Amino acid sequence: MVRLAGVVGVLVGILTCMSVHLDVVVVHSMRTPASISFWEKMLPSVQVIPATIKASVSPVEGTATADEFAAIVRDAMSFPALSAKFCEVAGLVCDEDIVIHSYTIKTNASTTVALPMGGHNMMTHASAASRAMGITTINDFQLDFFLEDNLVEGAYMHLADNLFDPIPLRAFLPSTVAKVLPALTTANLPKLLAAFAIDKNTRMAAMMATAAYLCESPALPGEQRACPTSVEEMAAFVASEVGEKVEVLSTRGAPTSAPTTTEKKAPVKVLSYKKRSLGEGKNIVVCHNLMFPSQLYYCHHVTGTKVVQASLGASDGSVIHGVAICHMDTTLWASEHPAFSALNIPRGAEACHWNTQNDLIWIPTSISATI
């Protein structure tokens, strides 16, 4: 009876909080969110917090709504209606049938099909989803490879989607929920699906399985990795790996919707570029946007790189300010890494790739920025 009363209390509390969440958010928006205050404390040198981060601060941060949902997640309770409501008020994307083209595969007939679904237990499903797509590392999402020597003014390059990111930006989880969310592993996938009321035989479930698979996979030797689900977790990881004195870079000016077929076929022109220093590239953090109900990044601390920035003229007259990473030594990469076939280079050779508009690159500010 005591347990039942507790559950009823949680239900009443969360329903009440969600029914008045608009008023809470209005009041909450009048003060600096605690997550941003934490960010400013951990990374004081970042004068302008990225718009993608500001836009992803949880609208229910610091509210009873967040606390009540955290209790549900912590106690592994299953209330699909309440999970769906939390997704709505917390700015998450819990659409089970959402289609993200970077998570689709090609058949032998060159027809795009959805992710493989169903017919497996959760552990098999998690691994099969990732492997069936050919996604074994974060690099398998990258399409736009190039050689540093080919980056010259006036040169033309073909980009898959003009650095458009098909994964939508969502809100991060409030820290109270992020702290009790099960670890992102394939073993925990049933709990993760239950938390957001996602059926296991759906596109979203397969994409969550991919996120879990990538986040639990071992990092390359010498790398450190994290998959932050809250603003605080991202700030803490960046500060621990790069230090407080950092600058954040990201691609700007990419299209806000998927380019048309004609736009995809048209190359971009290199208008100008800047190659940053090798010293700086010894210590950077790159964060890639991953699909998950809440905002999720795959962040890894990499060494032996060079950051490149370029202004790229698109066929519609717009200018994309792209950020790329050049990996100076790819010896530790898997032999089947897509860069090797795309660039026709041997394993170990330098390879560069552009980052899409929602990726973030963190670099130290205490080292000379250019060559």
C-alpha positions in Angstrom: 0.0 0.0 0.0 2.8 2.4 0.8 4.5 1.6 -2.6 1.1 2.2 -4.4 0.6 5.5 -2.6 4.1 6.6 -3.7 3.4 5.7 -7.3 0.0 7.5 -7.2 1.8 10.5 -5.8 4.3 10.5 -8.6 1.5 10.3 -11.2 -0.5 13.1 -9.6 2.6 15.2 -9.3 3.8 14.8 -12.8 0.3 15.3 -14.3 -0.1 18.5 -12.3 3.3 19.8 -13.2 2.8 19.1 -16.9 -0.6 20.7 -16.9 1.0 24.0 -15.8 4.4 23.6 -17.5 3.9 26.6 -19.8 3.7 28.9 -16.8 6.8 27.3 -15.3 8.8 27.7 -18.5 7.9 31.4 -18.7 9.1 32.0 -15.2 12.2 29.8 -15.7 13.2 31.7 -18.8 13.5 34.9 -16.8 16.6 33.7 -15.1 19.8 32.1 -16.3 19.4 28.3 -16.4 21.5 26.4 -13.9 23.0 24.4 -16.8 24.3 27.6 -18.5 25.7 28.8 -15.1 27.5 25.5 -14.8 28.8 25.9 -18.3 30.1 29.3 -17.6 31.9 28.0 -14.5 33.5 25.1 -16.3 34.4 26.9 -19.5 34.7 30.6 -18.6 36.7 31.4 -21.7 33.9 30.6 -24.1 32.5 34.1 -24.4 29.7 33.1 -26.8 27.9 29.9 -25.9 27.0 28.1 -29.2 23.5 28.7 -30.4 23.0 24.9 -30.7 23.7 24.6 -27.0 21.6 27.5 -25.9 18.7 26.2 -28.0 19.1 22.7 -26.5 18.8 23.7 -22.9 15.9 21.8 -21.4 12.7 23.9 -21.1 11.8 21.9 -17.9 15.2 22.3 -16.3 14.9 23.0 -12.6 11.2 22.2 -12.4 9.1 19.7 -10.6 8.2 18.1 -14.0 11.9 17.1 -14.4 12.1 15.8 -10.8 9.0 13.7 -11.2 10.1 12.2 -14.5 13.5 11.5 -13.0 11.8 9.5 -10.3 10.0 7.4 -12.9 13.2 6.7 -14.8 15.2 6.0 -11.6 12.6 3.4 -10.4 12.3 1.9 -13.8 8.5 2.4 -13.9 6.6 2.3 -17.1 4.0 4.9 -17.9 3.8 5.3 -21.6 1.3 8.2 -21.5 3.5 10.1 -19.1 6.6 9.4 -21.1 4.9 10.7 -24.2 3.8 13.8 -22.3 7.3 14.4 -21.0 8.7 14.1 -24.5 6.3 16.8 -25.6 6.9 19.3 -22.8 10.6 18.7 -22.6 11.4 19.4 -26.2 12.3 15.8 -27.1 11.7 13.9 -30.3 10.0 10.6 -29.6 8.4 10.0 -33.0 8.8 6.2 -33.4 8.6 6.4 -37.2 10.9 9.3 -37.8 13.1 8.9 -40.9 16.7 10.1 -40.8 18.3 9.4 -44.2 21.8 9.1 -42.7 20.4 6.0 -40.8 19.1 4.3 -44.0 20.8 1.7 -46.1 20.9 1.0 -49.8 19.7 -2.3 -51.3 21.3 -3.9 -54.3 18.7 -2.2 -56.5 19.8 1.2 -55.1 16.5 1.7 -53.3 16.6 3.3 -50.0 14.9 1.2 -47.3 14.3 1.8 -43.6 16.4 0.2 -40.9 15.9 -3.5 -40.3 13.2 -4.1 -37.7 11.9 -6.8 -35.5 12.4 -10.5 -35.1 15.2 -10.3 -32.7 15.6 -10.1 -28.9 16.8 -6.8 -27.7 20.5 -7.6 -27.5 20.5 -9.1 -31.0 18.4 -6.3 -32.3 20.8 -3.7 -31.0 23.9 -5.2 -32.6 22.1 -6.2 -35.8 20.7 -2.7 -36.3 24.1 -1.2 -36.2 25.9 -3.8 -38.2 23.2 -4.1 -40.8 23.7 -0.5 -41.6 27.4 -0.9 -41.8 27.8 1.5 -38.8 30.5 0.1 -36.7 32.2 3.4 -35.7 31.2 7.1 -35.6 33.2 7.5 -38.8 30.6 5.5 -40.8 28.3 8.6 -40.6 30.9 10.7 -42.5 30.6 11.2 -46.2 32.5 14.2 -47.2 36.2 13.2 -47.3 38.9 15.2 -49.1 42.7 15.5 -49.2 44.3 18.5 -47.7 46.4 19.2 -50.8 43.2 19.6 -52.8 41.9 22.4 -50.6 42.9 25.4 -52.8 41.1 28.6 -53.6 39.0 28.2 -56.8 38.8 24.4 -56.5 35.5 22.6 -56.6 34.3 19.9 -54.2 31.3 17.7 -54.2 29.5 17.4 -50.8 26.7 14.9 -50.1 24.2 17.4 -48.6 26.2 20.6 -48.4 26.9 19.8 -44.8 23.2 19.7 -43.9 22.6 17.6 -40.8 19.4 15.5 -41.2 19.4 14.8 -37.4 17.2 17.5 -35.8 18.3 19.4 -32.7 16.4 18.4 -29.6 16.5 19.6 -26.0 19.1 18.0 -23.7 17.8 16.1 -20.7 17.6 18.1 -17.5 20.5 17.0 -15.3 18.1 15.4 -12.8 17.0 13.0 -15.5 20.4 12.6 -17.1 21.9 11.5 -13.8 19.5 8.6 -13.5 19.2 7.5 -17.1 20.6 4.0 -17.6 24.0 4.0 -19.2 23.9 4.0 -23.0 24.7 0.4 -23.6 23.0 -2.3 -25.7 22.4 -4.3 -22.5 20.4 -1.3 -21.2 18.4 -0.8 -24.4 15.1 -2.2 -23.1 15.3 0.2 -20.1 16.1 3.1 -22.4 13.2 2.3 -24.7 10.9 2.0 -21.8 11.9 5.4 -20.4 10.8 7.1 -23.5 7.9 4.7 -24.4 9.5 3.6 -27.7 8.4 0.3 -29.1 11.4 -2.0 -30.0 10.2 -2.7 -33.5 10.4 0.9 -34.8 12.9 3.2 -36.6 13.6 5.2 -33.4 14.4 2.0 -31.5 17.0 1.0 -34.1 18.5 4.5 -34.0 18.7 4.3 -30.2 20.3 0.9 -30.6 22.9 2.4 -32.8 23.6 5.2 -30.3 24.0 2.6 -27.5 26.3 0.5 -29.6 28.5 3.4 -30.6 28.6 4.8 -27.0 29.6 1.5 -25.4 32.2 0.6 -28.1 35.8 1.0 -27.0 37.6 4.1 -28.1 40.7 4.1 -30.2 44.0 3.9 -28.3 44.8 7.3 -26.8 41.3 8.6 -27.2 38.8 9.5 -24.5 35.1 9.4 -25.3 31.8 10.4 -23.7 28.1 10.6 -24.9 26.7 13.5 -22.9 22.9 13.7 -22.5 22.9 17.0 -20.6 24.6 20.4 -21.0 26.5 19.8 -17.8 27.9 16.5 -18.9 29.2 18.1 -22.2 30.8 21.0 -20.4 32.5 18.7 -17.8 33.9 16.4 -20.5 35.3 19.3 -22.6 36.9 20.9 -19.6 38.4 17.7 -18.4 40.0 16.9 -21.8 40.9 20.3 -23.2 40.9 22.6 -20.2 39.0 25.8 -19.4 40.6 27.9 -22.1 38.8 26.7 -25.2 37.2 27.9 -28.4 34.3 26.2 -30.1 34.0 25.9 -33.8 31.1 24.7 -36.0 30.0 24.7 -39.6 27.7 27.7 -40.3 25.5 28.6 -43.3 24.6 25.0 -44.3 21.1 24.6 -45.7 18.3 24.3 -43.1 16.6 21.6 -45.1 17.8 18.7 -47.3 19.2 20.0 -50.6 17.3 19.2 -53.8 18.7 16.6 -56.2 20.0 19.4 -58.4 21.7 21.1 -55.5 23.3 17.8 -54.4 24.8 17.4 -57.8 26.3 20.9 -58.0 29.7 21.2 -56.5 30.7 23.9 -54.0 33.6 26.3 -54.8 36.4 26.9 -52.3 36.4 30.7 -51.8 38.9 30.9 -49.0 40.4 28.7 -46.3 42.5 28.7 -43.2 44.6 25.8 -41.9 45.0 25.9 -38.1 48.2 24.7 -36.4 49.3 21.1 -35.8 50.1 22.1 -32.2 46.5 23.0 -31.6 45.3 19.8 -33.3 47.2 17.7 -30.7 44.4 18.3 -28.2 40.8 18.8 -29.4 37.4 17.4 -28.7 35.0 16.7 -31.6 31.3 16.2 -30.8 29.0 14.5 -33.3 25.2 14.8 -33.2 23.5 11.4 -32.7 19.9 10.5 -33.0 18.2 9.8 -29.7 14.9 11.2 -28.2 16.9 13.8 -26.3 19.9 15.8 -27.6 22.9 13.4 -27.6 26.5 13.9 -28.8 29.2 11.4 -29.4 32.3 13.4 -28.1 35.8 12.1 -28.5 39.1 13.6 -27.5 41.4 13.1 -30.5 45.1 13.9 -31.2 47.3 14.2 -34.3 44.8 16.4 -36.2 44.6 19.7 -38.0 41.5 21.8 -38.0 40.6 23.5 -41.3 38.1 26.2 -42.0 36.9 27.3 -45.4 34.2 29.4 -47.1 32.4 27.3 -49.7 30.3 28.9 -52.3 27.1 26.9 -53.1 25.2 26.8 -56.4 22.3 28.9 -54.9 24.7 31.8 -54.1 24.9 31.0 -50.4 28.2 30.6 -48.6 28.8 27.7 -46.2 31.5 28.3 -43.6 32.7 24.8 -43.1 34.9 23.2 -40.5 36.9 20.1 -41.2 39.2 17.8 -39.4 42.4 16.4 -41.0 43.7 13.2 -39.3 47.4 13.2 -39.9 47.9 9.5 -39.2 45.2 6.9 -39.9 47.2 3.8 -39.0 44.9 2.9 -36.2 41.7 3.2 -38.3 40.0 0.0 -39.4 41.0 -1.1 -42.8 37.4 -0.9 -44.0 37.1 2.8 -43.0 35.2 4.6 -45.8 37.8 7.3 -46.2 40.3 4.9 -47.7 38.1 3.8 -50.6 36.6 7.3 -51.0 40.0 8.9 -51.4 41.9 5.9 -52.8 44.6 6.2 -50.1 46.4 3.6 -48.1 45.8 3.0 -44.4 48.0 5.5 -42.5 47.7 8.3 -45.0 46.3 11.7 -44.0 42.5 12.0 -44.5 40.2 15.0 -44.0 36.5 15.2 -43.6 34.0 18.0 -43.2 31.7 18.3 -40.2 28.0 18.9 -40.5 26.3 22.0 -39.1 25.3 20.6 -35.7 28.7 19.1 -34.9 31.0 20.9 -32.4 34.8 21.1 -32.4 36.5 22.3 -29.2 40.1 23.6 -29.5 42.5 25.1 -26.9 43.0 28.8 -27.1 46.5 28.8 -25.5 48.2 27.6 -28.7 48.9 29.5 -31.9 45.8 29.2 -34.1 47.4 29.1 -37.6 50.4 27.5 -39.2 
